[in-house]
Amino acid sequence: MAITNQQRDDLARQATEARTNAYAPYSGYAVGAALLTETGRVFRGGNVENAAYPASMCAERSAVFSAVAAGERKFSAIAVATDNAGSPCGSCRQVLGEFNLGMTVYLVDAAGEIQLETSVDQLLPHAFGPGSLR
């Protein structure tokens, strides 16, 4: 599915807005995500930290899991907003790749500006996926 400029800009805006709801008292690194499904729905997520660090959840996975819980399985694009347009962590890359290695990824800074447009397969070369299993 081709992403329009309006959809791209809307994803960046929604990811930036979602970032304001992040719960990041330990790292201070708030992250927001906005995930576009092939049906045109957008699911937002924010990182949620926990004093027991492994129990934390990233914004990207939060958005994906919300979409899956709503019955969505096909994703076109995701915008990830951080203070410095940081890239998704390895766990998030793996989860995004599970659904669409060709998905467009927009990295957005604190001002809401897209600093990088890439894809999951560029972020996760030689990915382990369903084809890796017997």
C-alpha positions in Angstrom: 0.0 0.0 0.0 1.4 3.4 -1.0 1.5 6.0 1.8 0.3 9.4 0.9 2.1 12.6 2.1 -1.0 13.3 4.2 -0.9 9.9 5.8 2.9 10.2 6.4 2.4 13.6 8.1 -0.6 12.4 10.1 1.5 9.4 11.4 4.3 11.8 12.4 1.8 14.0 14.2 0.1 11.1 16.0 3.4 9.6 17.1 4.5 12.9 18.5 1.1 13.2 20.3 1.4 9.7 21.6 4.8 10.5 23.0 3.3 12.9 25.5 1.5 10.0 27.1 4.6 7.9 27.5 5.5 6.8 31.1 9.3 7.1 31.2 10.3 8.1 34.8 13.5 6.1 34.8 15.1 6.7 31.5 13.4 10.0 30.7 13.3 8.9 27.1 9.7 9.2 26.0 8.7 7.4 22.8 5.5 7.5 20.9 4.4 5.4 17.9 1.6 5.5 15.4 1.0 2.4 13.3 -1.0 2.5 10.0 -2.8 -0.7 9.0 -3.6 -1.6 5.4 -7.3 -0.9 6.3 -6.4 2.7 7.1 -6.7 2.5 10.9 -4.1 4.0 13.1 -3.0 2.5 16.4 -0.9 4.5 18.8 1.4 3.5 21.6 3.8 5.0 24.1 6.6 3.4 26.0 5.7 2.3 29.6 8.6 1.8 31.9 8.7 -0.2 35.2 11.1 -0.2 38.1 11.7 -3.8 37.2 13.2 -2.9 33.8 12.4 -6.1 31.9 8.7 -5.5 32.6 8.7 -2.3 30.5 7.1 -2.1 27.1 8.2 -0.1 24.0 5.9 2.2 22.1 6.2 0.3 18.8 5.3 -3.0 20.3 2.4 -1.4 22.3 0.9 -0.1 19.0 1.4 -3.4 17.2 -0.1 -5.4 20.1 -3.1 -3.1 20.3 -3.7 -3.4 16.5 -3.4 -7.2 16.7 -5.9 -7.3 19.7 -8.3 -5.3 17.4 -8.0 -7.9 14.7 -5.5 -6.2 12.4 -2.5 -8.1 11.0 -1.4 -6.1 7.9 0.6 -3.0 8.5 1.8 -0.4 6.0 3.8 2.1 8.0 4.9 3.2 11.5 6.1 6.6 12.8 8.3 6.5 15.9 8.7 9.8 17.8 11.5 10.4 20.2 13.5 13.4 21.4 16.3 12.7 18.8 14.5 10.6 16.1 16.0 7.4 17.7 15.6 4.1 15.9 13.5 1.2 17.2 15.2 -1.3 19.5 16.0 -4.9 18.3 12.9 -6.4 20.0 10.6 -3.8 18.2 12.4 -4.5 14.9 11.7 -8.2 15.3 8.0 -7.7 16.1 7.5 -5.3 13.2 9.3 -7.7 10.9 6.9 -10.5 11.9 4.2 -8.6 10.2 5.8 -6.8 7.3 9.6 -6.6 6.6 8.8 -4.0 3.8 6.8 -1.7 6.2 7.8 1.9 6.0 9.4 3.4 9.2 9.5 7.1 9.8 11.8 8.3 12.6 10.5 11.6 14.0 12.2 14.1 16.3 10.7 16.1 19.3 9.6 18.8 16.9 7.5 16.3 14.9 9.8 16.4 11.9 10.6 13.3 10.0 14.4 12.8 10.1 14.6 9.4 8.4 12.4 7.3 6.2 13.4 3.7 6.0 11.9 0.2 6.1 11.9 -2.7 8.6 14.1 -4.8 6.3 16.7 -2.1 6.2 16.6 -1.9 10.0 16.7 -5.7 10.4 18.8 -7.3 7.7 18.9 -11.1 7.6 15.8 -11.2 9.8 14.6 -14.3 11.6 11.0 -14.9 10.5 8.4 -17.6 9.9 10.5 -18.9 7.0 13.3 -19.6 9.4 11.2 -22.2 11.2 10.6 -25.7 9.9 
